[in-house]
Amino acid sequence: MVHPDFIILFVDHPLNSAKFYSALLELEPVESSPTFALFILPTGLRLGLWSKHTAEPAVAASSGAAEICFRHDTAAAVDGVYADWGGRGLRILQTPVQMDFGYTFVATDPDGHRLRVYAMTDKA
């Protein structure tokens, strides 16, 4: 069986995006160039940042059609991340709110990719 292990975001400037994600994830990229940067997360998931100007085939879609989701155990932890990211100047699309699946908010990276932080409800 094949399991996803790699997410690629198409970005305007990979080195600038790498700085953003390095601070956000508190992790240094394992590879970094003007056209591509790569992070290997503690879970083993790889996050690539590829220049939308050099990707092949050419990138036809814009940012914001998908989300990277960050799970936390409690609503208080979600509120803590919200305060931290707001203090860093991240653009907030949705302030913390209780939804059917749990407590959540949504921010964006500099390229407009959605970043959802959430804590599941007990029944979700």
Residue pairs with C-beta under 8 A, 6 or more apart in sequence:
5 44
5 45
5 46
6 45
6 46
6 47
6 48
7 45
7 46
7 47
7 48
7 68
8 47
8 48
8 49
8 50
9 17
9 47
9 48
9 49
9 50
9 63
9 68
9 109
9 111
9 113
10 50
10 51
10 52
10 55
10 59
10 61
10 63
10 111
11 17
11 49
11 50
11 51
11 52
11 109
11 110
11 111
11 113
12 51
12 52
12 53
12 110
12 111
13 51
14 32
14 33
14 34
14 35
14 36
14 37
14 49
14 50
14 51
15 32
15 33
15 34
15 37
16 110
17 37
17 49
17 109
17 110
17 111
18 29
18 32
18 37
18 39
18 49
20 109
20 110
21 27
21 29
21 37
21 39
21 47
21 49
21 109
22 28
22 29
22 39
23 88
24 85
24 88
24 109
24 115
25 39
25 41
25 47
27 39
27 41
29 37
29 38
29 39
30 38
30 39
30 40
31 37
31 38
32 38
34 51
35 50
35 51
35 54
36 48
36 49
36 50
36 51
37 48
37 49
38 46
38 47
38 48
38 49
39 46
39 47
39 48
40 46
41 47
47 68
52 59
62 112
63 108
63 111
63 112
63 113
64 108
64 112
64 113
64 114
66 113
66 114
67 106
67 113
67 114
67 115
67 116
68 113
68 114
68 115
68 116
69 116
69 117
69 118
70 81
70 115
70 116
70 117
70 118
71 118
71 119
71 120
72 78
72 81
72 117
72 118
72 119
73 119
74 119
75 96
75 103
75 119
77 119
78 96
78 103
78 104
78 105
78 117
78 118
78 119
79 96
81 117
82 92
82 95
82 96
82 105
82 117
85 92
85 107
85 115
85 117
86 92
90 107
90 108
90 109
90 115
91 107
91 108
92 105
92 106
92 107
93 106
93 107
93 108
93 114
94 104
94 105
94 106
95 105
96 103
96 104
96 105
97 103
97 104
97 105
100 124
101 118
101 120
101 121
101 124
102 118
102 119
102 120
102 121
102 124
103 118
103 119
103 121
104 116
104 117
104 118
104 119
105 116
105 117
106 114
106 115
106 116
106 117
107 114
107 115
107 117
108 114
108 115
109 115
